């Protein structure tokens, strides 16, 4: 990031102090809490189930806080404000609605996980159980790429803003942020990320409310909604938005804003449906409360981008003419805006250096909470989908924990290096977010259909991401060449060029998956006994009476390959009393018939509470509870989409609506400069009175009135119309003499 992209107001030491100091304090707090957990509770982070899934026992409140925290990226704060500054008030509206929709939609995935694959640790494991190793590798790669891109949006975006405000070396920041976060994730595992998420979310909301109250209520610079409106009207005249109605920042009809909404929709699908961090939260939640957690998290998150961006993004436009503005008298340059500096500029104008420090703390909370989720997510992919699946299938829980620790370190280092490379070639947070869907959008819908659509075939699962990727890249490059005349980083990052690639990639994945499923309906069938055992474990199907799923290693396939006989080795004395369990291979791969199987306990860990939770929560959720949860999720999604994503925004868009500030006038016409008042009481004498008001007429209804009685001639306290003077006798209602008043 070059010098002209900065608005440096703090010394470099402030940046290092926040990244290392606050990061170190949080690391110490989380290490202490982890020690207390291991010392005084029955949850041990040395057990792989506890480390990677928090023993599947997290309640909905903490899950909701984790969802809010992990979905509150630096992009949520910076890019939402960037789009508010670029497209006006419609930017925060689209950002909040479409981002929230992704969380609501994932509630459907969460209930399907609990109902059909309760033993899974990662989403590629689910693909492996249903569609085999080729499909597993495809989605494992997609998941790792998604996590790296999400991590880059977090760390790179935050590091560039830290450098812009304080001059801290951006490459040092790219390495320090993930390494500081890794220090407490290694010690505490997934549960520590939930606790950190909760603390970070509390601080996030406090700081966001501070900025909100400053803009709308207490600041001398703005301090009221009326003045905010005046400044935005003035900004619309000086810096009109080309594709908005009247060039207004208050217009909901913005063509470029609608294009941005399409980009955001695709990006949201990729970020949520292919991000192991979200799947991990669904896996870690209690089965009976997973739906509530995601719906609560979605509602709680909506206000962050909408509230913050309207205050800070539009505030940047409103304060451009203020002498305190960092680039006064010029507005932010395109490069500064794309780097996410609109909200920091507003904070600096409102609070000076204190605003910059508060903004850095806010960003650091957002970055570290989301980065911790990404680190533990990638370590889970490395542990369960690479090490345990392809290297050492019979690893002990302690070995898996060690591999998870190594995975976290590897992820932190690789992420830091990746961010440095992206910064060196000139990519910004806005560029990454705009073009995100082209690269991984093709796999986002198919991975959801694996759980949501029973007819999804293995051929469709494997080939649809690759075909959709090719379609997206071709559309992106061709559109860029034809519209912009050349292909470069700047032209590729154009929102209109990017939306062609994003939509082709995401919609292409959906269309190709459906077509291939009907043309080639074949589904993978597990024939290897170990693969069948693994699939049954993932899907929560265990043999009745066996103490461990591993006891069924002597499964044998009959000659036709249609049945698997499992001998009951746990109790030879009962062998004559019951037949060997017969299970179809098709049942072992997850059809509804397998719901009839009675699950037995998984492998015991030696920790009684963890064993109890794992035994109960690794079983399939009751089918009736699955149906009820699915119905609730569908109703919530349909209602939210109809209201927040279709009815409200498109009504405002189609009507070319521009926000108007309602004047504070009384319920009668505009008051004249002078008015005489008559009252029916003889002891009250009216005198001429005047109104005071501003140039826009919002205070024109404030009539300063004095009543003089015949006895003491004292003046009453001025009051607003309609009149309620303390010296006016009962029944003495004033009447305006001027016919224009009524």
C-alpha positions in Angstrom: 0.0 0.0 0.0 1.6 3.2 -1.1 1.8 6.4 0.8 -1.0 8.3 -1.0 -3.4 5.6 0.2 -2.9 6.5 3.9 -4.4 9.0 6.3 -1.8 8.6 9.0 -2.6 10.3 12.3 -1.0 7.9 14.8 2.6 6.9 15.4 3.7 3.4 14.4 4.0 2.5 18.1 0.2 2.8 18.5 -0.3 0.1 15.8 2.2 -2.2 17.4 0.8 -1.5 20.8 -2.7 -2.5 19.8 -1.7 -5.6 17.8 0.8 -6.9 20.3 -0.5 -5.4 23.5 -4.2 -6.0 23.2 -3.6 -9.3 21.4 -1.2 -10.4 24.2 -3.7 -9.5 26.9 -6.4 -11.5 25.2 -4.1 -14.4 24.7 -3.2 -14.4 28.4 -6.9 -14.2 29.4 -7.8 -17.1 27.1 -4.8 -19.2 28.3 -5.9 -18.6 31.9 -9.5 -19.7 31.1 -8.3 -22.8 29.3 -6.1 -23.7 32.3 -9.1 -23.3 34.6 -11.3 -25.4 32.3 -8.7 -28.2 32.3 -8.1 -28.0 36.0 -11.6 -27.6 37.4 -14.0 -29.0 34.8 -14.4 -32.4 33.1 -13.8 -30.8 29.6 -10.1 -31.5 28.6 -8.6 -29.8 25.6 -6.3 -32.8 25.3 -9.2 -34.8 23.9 -9.8 -34.3 20.1 -13.6 -34.1 20.4 -13.3 -31.3 22.9 -10.5 -29.5 21.0 -12.2 -29.6 17.6 -15.9 -29.8 18.4 -16.2 -28.5 22.0 -17.8 -31.9 22.8 -20.8 -30.8 20.7 -22.3 -29.2 23.8 -22.3 -25.4 23.1 -25.6 -23.7 24.0 -27.5 -21.4 21.5 -26.4 -18.1 23.2 -22.7 -18.8 22.8 -23.2 -20.2 19.3 -25.1 -17.1 18.3 -22.3 -14.9 19.7 -19.8 -17.0 17.8 -21.8 -16.5 14.6 -22.0 -12.8 15.1 -18.3 -12.6 15.8 -17.1 -14.8 13.0 -19.4 -13.1 10.4 -18.2 -9.7 11.7 -15.1 -9.4 9.6 -13.0 -6.4 9.0 -15.0 -6.3 5.7 -18.2 -6.1 7.6 -17.1 -2.8 9.2 -14.8 -1.5 6.4 -16.4 -2.7 3.2 -20.0 -2.0 4.3 -18.9 1.6 5.0 -17.0 1.7 1.7 -20.2 0.8 -0.2 -22.3 3.3 1.8 -19.8 6.0 0.8 -19.8 4.7 -2.8 -23.5 3.9 -3.4 -25.4 5.8 -0.6 -27.9 4.4 1.8 -28.8 1.4 -0.3 -25.3 -0.1 0.3 -25.8 -0.8 4.0 -29.3 -2.0 3.3 -28.1 -4.6 0.8 -25.1 -5.6 2.9 -27.2 -6.3 6.0 -30.0 -8.0 4.3 -28.0 -10.3 2.0 -25.4 -11.1 4.6 -28.1 -12.0 7.2 -29.9 -14.2 4.6 -26.8 -16.4 4.3 -26.8 -17.1 8.1 -30.6 -17.8 8.0 -30.1 -20.2 5.1 -27.3 -22.0 6.8 -29.8 -22.9 9.6 -31.2 -25.5 7.1 -27.7 -27.0 6.8 -27.4 -27.0 10.6 -30.5 -29.0 11.2 -29.6 -31.5 8.4 -26.2 -32.0 10.0 -27.8 -32.9 13.3 -30.4 -35.1 11.6 -28.3 -37.0 9.1 -24.6 -36.6 9.8 -24.2 -36.0 13.5 -20.8 -37.7 13.8 -19.1 -35.5 11.2 -16.3 -33.1 12.2 -16.0 -31.3 8.8 -18.2 -30.8 5.7 -15.7 -32.7 3.4 -16.2 -35.7 5.8 -19.9 -35.6 4.9 -19.1 -35.5 1.2 -16.7 -38.5 1.7 -19.4 -40.5 3.4 -21.9 -40.0 0.7 -19.9 -39.6 -2.5 -16.4 -41.1 -2.1 -12.8 -39.9 -2.1 -12.7 -38.1 -5.5 -15.6 -35.8 -4.4 -14.0 -35.5 -0.9 -10.7 -34.2 -2.4 -12.7 -31.7 -4.6 -14.5 -30.1 -1.7 -11.5 -30.4 0.7 -9.5 -28.2 -1.8 -12.5 -25.8 -2.1 -12.8 -25.6 1.6 -9.1 -24.8 2.1 -9.1 -22.2 -0.7 -12.2 -20.6 0.8 -10.6 -20.4 4.3 -7.5 -18.9 2.9 -9.4 -16.2 1.0 -11.6 -15.5 4.0 -8.5 -15.2 6.2 -7.0 -12.9 3.6 -10.0 -10.6 3.7 -9.7 -10.5 7.5 -5.9 -10.1 8.0 -5.0 -8.2 4.8 -7.8 -5.7 5.1 -7.1 -5.0 8.8 -3.4 -4.8 8.2 -3.7 -2.3 5.4 -6.0 -0.1 7.6 -3.5 -0.3 10.5 -0.7 0.8 8.2 -2.9 3.6 6.8 -3.7 5.0 10.2 -0.4 4.5 12.1 2.3 3.7 9.6 2.9 0.3 11.1 4.6 -2.0 8.6 1.9 -3.9 6.8 4.0 -7.1 6.4 4.7 -7.1 10.2 1.0 -6.7 10.8 0.1 -9.6 8.4 2.4 -11.9 10.5 1.7 -10.7 14.0 -2.2 -10.8 13.8 -2.5 -14.5 13.0 0.4 -15.6 15.2 -1.1 -13.8 18.2 -4.5 -15.4 17.6 -2.9 -18.8 17.1 -1.3 -18.6 20.6 -4.6 -19.0 22.4 -6.4 -21.1 19.8 -3.6 -23.8 20.2 -4.1 -23.9 23.9 -7.9 -23.7 24.1 -9.3 -25.2 20.9 -12.8 -24.5 19.6 -14.3 -23.7 23.0 -11.7 -21.0 23.5 -12.7 -19.4 20.2 -16.4 -19.3 21.4 -15.4 -17.6 24.7 -13.1 -15.2 22.8 -16.0 -14.6 20.3 -18.3 -13.6 23.2 -15.8 -11.1 24.7 -15.0 -9.7 21.3 -18.7 -9.3 20.4 -19.4 -7.4 23.6 -16.6 -4.9 22.8 -17.7 -4.7 19.2 -21.2 -3.7 20.2 -20.0 -1.2 22.8 -17.7 0.6 20.3 -20.3 0.6 17.5 -22.9 2.2 19.8 -20.4 4.8 20.8 -19.9 5.8 17.2 -23.6 5.7 16.6 -24.5 8.0 19.5 -21.7 10.4 18.4 -23.1 10.7 14.9 -26.8 11.0 15.8 -26.9 12.6 19.2 -23.8 14.0 21.0 -21.1 15.1 18.6 -20.7 18.9 18.0 -19.7 18.0 14.4 -23.0 16.3 13.6 -25.0 15.5 16.7 -28.5 15.2 15.3 -30.4 13.5 12.5 -31.5 16.8 11.1 -27.9 18.1 10.7 -26.9 14.7 9.3 -29.6 15.1 6.7 -28.5 18.6 5.8 -24.9 17.5 5.4 -25.8 14.6 3.1 -28.0 16.8 0.9 -25.0 19.2 0.6 -22.7 16.3 -0.2 -25.1 15.0 -2.9 -24.8 18.4 -4.5 -21.0 18.6 -4.3 -20.2 14.9 -5.0 -23.2 13.4 -6.7 -23.4 9.6 -7.2 -23.7 9.1 -11.0 -26.1 6.1 -11.0 -28.3 7.3 -8.1 -31.5 9.2 -8.5 -30.6 13.0 -8.4 -27.1 11.8 -7.5 -28.3 11.6 -3.9 -26.7 9.6 -1.1 -30.2 9.2 0.3 -31.6 7.4 -2.8 -32.6 3.7 -2.8 -32.5 3.6 -6.6 -28.9 2.9 -7.4 -28.0 0.8 -10.4 -24.4 0.2 -9.2 -25.8 -0.6 -5.8 -27.9 -3.3 -7.2 -24.9 -4.8 -9.1 -23.0 -4.7 -5.8 -25.9 -6.6 -4.2 -25.5 -9.4 -6.7 -21.7 -9.6 -6.0 -22.4 -9.7 -2.3 -25.0 -12.5 -2.7 -22.6 -14.8 -4.4 -19.8 -13.9 -2.0 -22.0 -14.6 0.9 -22.9 -18.1 -0.3 -19.2 -18.9 -0.8 -18.1 -17.5 2.5 -20.8 -19.3 4.5 -21.5 -22.5 2.7 -17.8 -23.4 2.0 -16.3 -22.0 5.2 -15.6 -24.8 7.7 -15.9 -22.3 10.5 -19.7 -22.1 10.0 -20.1 -25.9 9.7 -18.0 -26.3 12.8 -20.4 -24.1 14.8 -23.3 -26.2 13.6 -21.4 -29.3 14.6 -20.5 -27.9 18.0 -24.0 -26.8 18.9 -26.5 -28.9 20.8 -28.8 -30.7 18.4 -32.0 -29.4 19.9 -30.9 -25.8 19.7 -28.9 -25.5 16.5 -31.7 -23.8 14.6 -32.3 -21.2 17.3 -28.6 -20.4 17.5 -28.4 -19.5 13.8 -31.6 -17.5 13.7 -30.6 -15.5 16.8 -27.2 -15.0 15.4 -28.6 -13.7 12.1 -30.9 -11.2 13.7 -28.2 -10.0 16.1 -25.7 -9.6 13.2 -28.0 -7.6 10.9 -27.7 -4.4 12.9 -23.9 -4.3 12.7 -23.3 -3.6 9.0 -26.5 -1.6 8.6 -26.1 0.5 11.7 -22.4 1.0 11.5 -22.2 1.7 7.7 -25.1 4.2 7.7 -23.4 6.1 10.5 -19.7 5.9 9.5 -20.0 5.3 5.7 -22.6 8.0 5.0 -20.9 10.1 7.8 -17.7 10.1 5.7 -19.6 11.7 2.8 -21.4 14.2 5.2 -18.1 15.3 6.9 -16.0 15.7 3.7 -16.5 19.5 3.8 -15.5 19.7 7.5 -12.0 21.2 8.1 -11.3 18.3 10.6 -11.7 15.8 7.8 -8.3 14.0 7.1 -8.1 14.9 3.4 -9.9 18.3 3.6 -10.8 20.0 1.3 -10.6 16.9 -1.0 -12.8 13.8 -0.6 -11.2 10.4 -0.2 -9.5 9.1 -3.3 -10.7 6.0 -5.0 -7.7 4.1 -3.7 -8.3 5.3 -0.1 -12.0 4.3 -0.4 -11.2 0.9 -1.8 -8.7 0.4 1.0 -11.6 0.7 3.5 -10.7 4.1 4.9 -14.1 5.7 4.9 -15.1 4.7 8.4 -11.7 5.5 9.9 -11.9 9.0 8.3 -15.2 9.5 10.0 -13.8 8.4 13.3 -10.9 10.8 13.0 -13.2 13.7 12.1 -15.4 13.0 15.1 -12.8 12.3 17.8 -9.4 13.1 16.3 -6.6 10.7 17.3 -8.9 9.1 19.9 -11.2 8.1 17.1 -8.4 6.5 15.2 -7.4 4.5 18.3 -11.0 3.4 18.9 -11.3 2.4 15.3 -8.2 0.3 15.5 -9.4 -1.5 18.6 -12.7 -2.2 16.9 -11.0 -3.6 13.8 -8.7 -5.7 15.9 -11.6 -7.2 17.8 -13.3 -8.1 14.5 -10.1 -9.4 12.9 -9.0 -11.6 15.8 -12.4 -13.2 16.6 -12.9 -14.2 12.9 -9.3 -15.3 12.4 -9.5 -17.6 15.4 -12.5 -19.3 13.8 -10.6 -19.7 10.5 -7.5 -21.1 12.2 -9.4 -23.8 14.1 -11.4 -24.6 10.9 -8.4 -25.2 8.8 -6.7 -27.2 11.5 -9.8 -29.4 11.6 -9.6 -30.0 7.8 -5.9 -30.9 8.1 -6.6 -33.2 11.1 -9.7 -35.1 10.0 -9.7 -34.8 6.2 -6.0 -35.2 5.5 -4.2 -36.9 8.4 -6.9 -39.2 9.8 -8.5 -40.1 6.4 -5.4 -40.6 4.3 -2.4 -41.0 6.6 -3.3 -42.6 10.0 -6.9 -43.7 10.2 -6.6 -45.3 13.7 -5.0 -42.3 15.4 -5.6 -41.7 19.1 -7.4 -38.6 20.3 -4.1 -37.3 21.8 -2.4 -37.7 18.4 -5.2 -35.8 16.7 -4.9 -32.9 19.2 -1.2 -32.7 18.4 -1.9 -32.6 14.7 -4.5 -29.9 15.3 -1.9 -27.8 17.0 0.5 -28.2 14.1 -2.3 -27.4 11.7 -3.0 -24.1 13.5 0.6 -23.1 13.3 0.8 -24.1 9.6 -2.4 -22.2 8.8 -1.2 -19.0 10.6 2.2 -19.0 8.8 0.7 -19.8 5.4 -2.1 -17.2 5.9 0.5 -14.5 6.8 2.6 -15.3 3.8 -0.4 -15.3 1.5 -1.5 -11.9 2.7 1.9 -10.5 2.1 1.9 -11.8 -1.5 -1.6 -10.2 -2.1 -0.4 -6.9 -0.7 2.7 -7.0 -2.8 0.8 -7.3 -6.0 -1.6 -4.5 -5.1 -4.9 -6.3 -4.1 -7.2 -4.7 -1.5 -10.0 -5.9 0.7 -12.6 -4.5 -1.7 -11.0 -6.3 -4.6 -11.0 -9.6 -2.8 -14.6 -9.3 -1.7 -15.8 -8.3 -5.1 -14.1 -11.2 -7.0 -14.4 -13.8 -4.3 -17.3 -15.8 -5.9 -15.6 -16.3 -9.2 -12.9 -18.5 -7.7 -15.0 -20.7 -5.3 -18.6 -19.9 -6.2 -19.0 -23.0 -8.3 -18.8 -25.4 -5.3 -21.0 -23.3 -2.9 -24.4 -24.5 -4.0 -23.5 -28.1 -4.8 -22.1 -28.7 -1.3 -25.4 -27.5 0.2 -27.4 -29.7 -2.1 -25.4 -32.7 -0.8 -27.5 -32.4 2.4 -30.6 -30.6 1.1 -31.4 -32.6 -2.1 -31.7 -36.3 -2.0 -31.3 -36.7 -5.8 -27.9 -35.1 -6.0 -25.7 -37.6 -7.9 -22.0 -38.3 -7.4 -21.2 -37.2 -10.9 -22.8 -33.9 -10.2 -21.0 -33.5 -6.9 -17.6 -34.1 -8.6 -17.9 -32.2 -11.9 -20.2 -29.2 -11.2 -17.6 -27.2 -9.3 -15.0 -27.5 -12.1 -17.4 -26.7 -14.9 -18.8 -23.8 -13.0 -15.3 -22.4 -12.3 -14.5 -22.5 -16.0 -17.8 -20.7 -16.8 -17.1 -18.1 -14.2 -13.5 -17.4 -15.3 -14.5 -17.2 -19.0 -17.4 -14.7 -18.2 -15.1 -12.7 -16.0 -12.2 -12.3 -18.4 -14.4 -11.8 -21.5 -16.6 -9.2 -19.8 -13.5 -7.4 -18.6 -11.9 -7.4 -22.0 -15.0 -6.2 -23.8 -16.1 -3.6 -21.3 -12.8 -2.2 -20.1 -10.6 -2.8 -23.2 -7.9 -4.5 -21.2 -7.3 -7.0 -18.4 -5.6 -5.7 -15.3 -6.1 -5.8 -11.6 -8.1 -2.6 -11.6 -10.4 -3.7 -14.5 -10.9 -7.2 -13.1 -12.0 -5.6 -9.8 -14.7 -3.5 -11.5 -18.1 -4.5 -9.9 -19.9 -4.9 -13.2 -17.1 -7.1 -14.7 -16.9 -9.1 -11.5 -20.7 -9.7 -11.3 -20.6 -11.5 -14.6 -18.0 -14.0 -13.3 -19.6 -14.3 -9.9 -23.1 -15.0 -11.2 -21.9 -17.5 -13.9 -19.8 -19.3 -11.3 -22.5 -19.6 -8.6 -25.5 -20.1 -10.9 -23.5 -22.3 -13.2 -22.7 -24.6 -10.2 -26.4 -24.9 -9.4 -27.6 -25.5 -13.0 -24.9 -27.9 -13.9 -25.5 -29.9 -10.6 -29.2 -30.3 -11.4 -28.7 -31.2 -15.0 -25.9 -33.8 -14.3 -28.0 -35.3 -11.4 -30.8 -36.1 -13.9 -28.5 -37.1 -16.7 -26.3 -39.3 -14.5 -28.2 -40.3 -11.4 -25.5 -42.8 -10.2 -24.5 -42.5 -6.6 -21.4 -43.7 -5.0 -21.6 -47.0 -3.1 -19.1 -47.8 -0.4 -17.7 -51.3 -0.7 -14.6 -51.2 1.5 -15.5 -52.3 5.1 -13.5 -49.5 6.6 -15.2 -46.9 4.4 -18.6 -48.3 5.4 -17.7 -48.1 9.1 -16.5 -44.6 8.7 -19.7 -43.6 6.8 -21.8 -45.2 9.5 -19.9 -43.3 12.2 -20.3 -40.0 10.4 -24.0 -40.6 9.9 -24.6 -41.7 13.5 -25.5 -45.3 12.8 -23.9 -47.8 15.2 -24.6 -51.5 15.7 -26.9 -52.2 18.7 -24.9 -53.4 21.6 -21.4 -52.8 20.4 -19.3 -50.7 22.8 -17.4 -49.2 19.9 -17.8 -48.7 16.2 -14.3 -50.1 15.7 -15.5 -53.5 16.9 -17.0 -54.1 13.5 -13.8 -54.5 11.6 -14.8 -58.0 10.4 -17.6 -56.8 8.2 -17.7 -58.9 5.0 -19.4 -58.3 1.7 -21.4 -61.0 0.1 -20.9 -61.9 -3.5 -23.6 -59.7 -4.9 -22.2 -56.7 -3.0 -25.7 -55.7 -1.8 -25.5 -56.7 1.9 -23.0 -56.4 4.7 -23.1 -58.9 7.6 -21.7 -57.8 10.9 -21.0 -60.5 13.4 -21.8 -59.7 17.0 -18.4 -60.2 18.7 -19.3 -58.3 21.9 -21.3 -61.2 23.4 -20.8 -64.7 22.1 -23.4 -66.1 24.5 -26.2 -64.2 22.8 -25.2 -65.2 19.2 -27.6 -68.1 19.2 -30.4 -65.8 20.4 -30.2 -63.2 17.6 -29.2 -63.1 14.0 -26.3 -61.1 12.8 -27.1 -57.6 12.0 -27.8 -57.1 8.4 -27.5 -53.6 6.9 -27.6 -52.6 3.3 -24.8 -50.6 1.9 -27.3 -48.1 0.7 -28.4 -47.6 4.3 -24.8 -47.0 5.3 -24.6 -44.1 2.9 -27.4 -42.1 4.4 -30.9 -42.9 3.2 -34.0 -42.4 5.3 -34.2 -46.1 6.0 -31.1 -45.8 8.2 -33.0 -43.7 10.6 -34.6 -46.9 11.9 -31.2 -48.2 13.1 -30.7 -47.9 16.8 -27.4 -46.1 17.5 -24.9 -47.4 20.0 -22.3 -45.5 21.9 -19.2 -44.2 20.1 -15.6 -44.7 21.2 -15.1 -43.8 24.9 -12.5 -41.2 25.8 -12.3 -41.7 29.5 -13.9 -38.4 30.4 -17.3 -39.2 31.7 -19.0 -36.0 30.7 -17.4 -35.9 27.3 -18.4 -39.5 26.8 -22.0 -38.7 27.8 -22.2 -35.7 25.5 -20.6 -37.5 22.6 -22.8 -40.6 23.1 -26.0 -38.5 23.0 -25.1 -35.8 20.5 -23.4 -38.2 18.0 -26.7 -39.9 17.5 -29.2 -38.7 14.9 -31.7 -36.2 15.9 -35.2 -37.5 16.2 -36.9 -37.3 12.7 -39.8 -35.4 14.1 -37.5 -32.8 15.6 -35.7 -32.6 12.2 -39.0 -31.9 10.5 -40.0 -29.3 13.0 -36.6 -27.6 12.8 -36.7 -27.6 9.0 -40.1 -26.1 9.0 -39.0 -23.3 11.4 -35.9 -22.6 9.2 -38.0 -22.5 6.0 -40.6 -20.2 7.5 -37.9 -17.8 8.8 -36.0 -17.8 5.5 -39.1 -17.3 3.3 -40.3 -14.5 5.6 -37.0 -12.7 5.8 -36.3 -13.0 2.0 -39.8 -11.7 1.1 -39.6 -8.7 3.5 -35.9 -7.7 3.7 -34.6 -8.9 0.3 -37.5 -8.4 -2.0 -40.5 -6.3 -0.8 -38.7 -3.5 1.0 -35.6 -2.9 -1.2 -37.3 -3.4 -4.6 -40.3 -1.3 -3.7 -37.9 1.5 -2.7 -35.8 0.9 -5.8 -38.8 0.8 -8.2 -40.3 3.9 -6.7 -37.0 5.8 -7.0 -37.4 6.7 -3.4 -35.1 9.4 -1.9 -35.1 9.8 1.9 -36.7 13.0 3.1 -36.2 14.4 6.5 -39.7 15.0 8.0 -40.0 18.7 9.2 -40.9 19.2 12.8 -44.1 21.1 11.9 -47.3 21.2 14.0 -50.4 19.6 12.6 -51.4 22.8 10.9 -49.9 24.9 8.1 -46.7 26.9 8.3 -46.8 29.6 10.9 -46.5 33.3 9.9 -43.9 35.6 11.3 -46.4 37.3 13.6 -49.6 36.0 15.0 -52.2 37.3 17.4 -54.0 35.0 19.8 -57.4 35.4 21.3 -58.7 33.4 24.2 -62.2 33.2 25.6 -61.0 34.0 29.1 -61.3 37.8 29.8 -58.3 37.9 32.1 -55.8 36.8 29.5 -54.5 39.4 27.1 -52.8 38.2 23.9 -49.7 40.0 22.5 -48.0 39.6 19.2 -45.6 36.7 19.0 -43.0 35.4 16.7 -41.8 32.1 15.4 -38.3 30.9 15.1 -37.2 28.4 12.5 -34.3 27.3 10.4 -33.9 27.6 6.6 -35.5 24.2 6.0 -38.6 24.8 8.1 -38.0 21.9 10.5 -38.4 24.2 13.6 -40.8 26.6 12.0 -43.6 25.3 14.2 -41.9 26.5 17.4 -44.1 29.6 18.3 -42.8 31.7 21.2 -45.8 32.9 23.0 -46.3 35.1 26.1 -49.6 35.4 27.9 -50.3 38.4 30.2 -53.1 38.1 32.7 -55.1 41.1 33.9 -54.0 40.6 37.5 -50.2 40.1 37.6 -49.2 40.6 33.9 -46.7 37.8 34.3 -45.3 36.1 31.3 -45.8 32.4 30.8 -43.1 29.9 29.8 -42.7 29.7 26.0 -44.2 26.5 24.7 -44.6 24.5 21.5 -47.9 24.5 19.6 -50.4 23.3 20.5 -50.2 25.6 23.5 -50.1 24.4 27.0 -49.1 27.5 29.0 -49.3 27.1 32.8 -51.0 30.5 33.1 -53.7 29.7 30.6 -57.0 29.1 32.5 -58.8 25.9 32.0 -60.9 26.1 28.8 -58.9 29.0 27.6 -57.7 27.5 24.3 -55.9 30.0 22.0 -57.2 30.7 18.5 -55.2 32.0 15.6 -56.7 35.1 14.1 -54.9 34.8 10.8 -57.0 32.7 8.4 -53.9 31.0 7.0 -53.3 29.3 10.3 -56.8 28.0 10.9 
